[in-house]
Amino acid sequence: MSCPSASSRYKYAIRMLQRHGEQAFKSQFVNERWRSPLVSLRVANTIRKHAIKEGTYGSFDPETGKGWDHMWDKPGKIKSIRLPKETKRERTREARALKIESLLEQADEKIEKYRLEKEAQKPEGGILNLIKKISKGTRRKK
């Protein structure tokens, strides 16, 4: 079962295109009020698609009402050159990687410094220090 052609389905719209051409798509200001376009954009798009299927896109025959004039198409949006924003994690990834690399360069020095400080905090070995430690004992405060 095939769908009916655009010419039989949208007779009024095609008749308005034959009479008025491009002006049929535009709103009109009459008697201090705006009138809606004679052919809605939805119907116009259906007629346009049907003209593409039939191979009559690019020329409009006002006698038969077949086809679509390419001048009736609206120009598309001009896309921005700007890249998508992305997430903050993705945007700052390079800066974080540089920070980690610089910290890794200093890591060996910091580890060595920490080990030396811990070694300096330890009491000296030997029998005298062992005796002092034992003599202090575990006195409980009263």
Salt bridges, closest charged atoms under 4 A:
GLU54 OE2 - HIS50 NE2 2.95
ASP73 OD1 - ARG48 NE 2.82
